[in-house]
Amino acid sequence: MDKEIKLAEIREKLKVLLVDQLSLEDITPEEIEDDSELFGEGLGLDSLDAVEIVVILQRNFGMEVKDMEKSREVFRTIGTLADYVYSKTEA
Amino acid sequence: MPDTQPKRRGNRLGIWFFKALMKLAGLRGAYALLYPVCLHYACFDRSAVRSALPYLLRRFPDLNPLQRWWLAYQLFISQGKNLIDRHALVAGAVNFDTSISGCKQVAALSAAGQGFILLTSHVGNWQTVMHSLERLNKTVHLLMRPEENLALRAAVQVDTEASRIKIISPDQHLGGMVEVMQALEQGDIVSMMGDRTYGADSVEVNFLGESARFPYSAFHIAASAGCPVVVLLSSKTGVNAYSVNMADVLYPKLVRGQDRKVQLRDWVQQYADILENYLLAYPLQYFIFHDIWA
């Protein structure tokens, strides 16, 4: 239960940070689904936005890039990103 | 010439002949053969001359067609010498005397463990210059498609266990950006090409008096990672001498709330100005056989 609450908190924080830091104009944090694809279809982010996401993870969750070895799975959706942050910071 | 399938010139026999001549008569002997060979291309390979014209038209706008043809010929010779030098380097036949300006500040960045982006251009012989980076004792990651630069792979050991030169392919997931950020975080050098887009996102800047498209990803990455961009320029200055310039170090910053692309354009323009100034001094060392102004 505690894990689910933590994960929900991380997801919400990530949504706010993405909208704010990537200057997403046509969408609010509330409108981002947990399982929306971040790149391509979905939010339509590009590879340079991936750079910003890496920086968001570094600055807001204290993560190091060397931890992000499975980027293909980790950077898929808000949900997978939150799971990864949780596994590295809370587990 | 199209981006993806550049026309290759020179056959194996021809290359073998140049190498043999280099062994027998040294660099000067191999260079001597260049003059008739390049004259052949200048006279009979119209696509080769055409590919040199976009640059020559902007750099030398006042010349007549015959004068421009002559410069295209000179440019082919200049590039041919660079290619021969590359082979000489691989064969260990020549020790090139390389003078580096800006070495101190780059060495200071390295010593401080600061990762940085090395912005290269189609000027001089940057593949050969990669050798001189060995003295920095740093791993250099080249952001490029492995198959894209066979000349580089021939010139320096890339991606072998012993080599400190690695390749990050932009074709991998997220364009290799996670790997780029990883390299910068661990204090390595990431080398990127600054004056040709190869399909990457770009901005229009003023270059040699006209609007040209240059990629901006180097400056975006640097601003995000908080690392500098070191502009690498090089030119052949003698038979076995090169000069390398790393004196221009840019520290891109992006102000939040302002248009990102407009800000990036300003940084790319600074780089374009640096390159343009360099070409005033070394006009026949720019091997951009592609219309970046189109």
Interface residues (C-beta under 8 A of the other chain):
Chain A: S23 F39 D46 S47 L48 A50 V51 E52 V54 V55 E64 V65 K66 M68 S71 R72 F75
Chain B: P170 H173 L174 G175 G176 M177 V178 V180 M181 Q182 E185 Q186 D201 S217 H220 I221 S224 A225 R256 R260
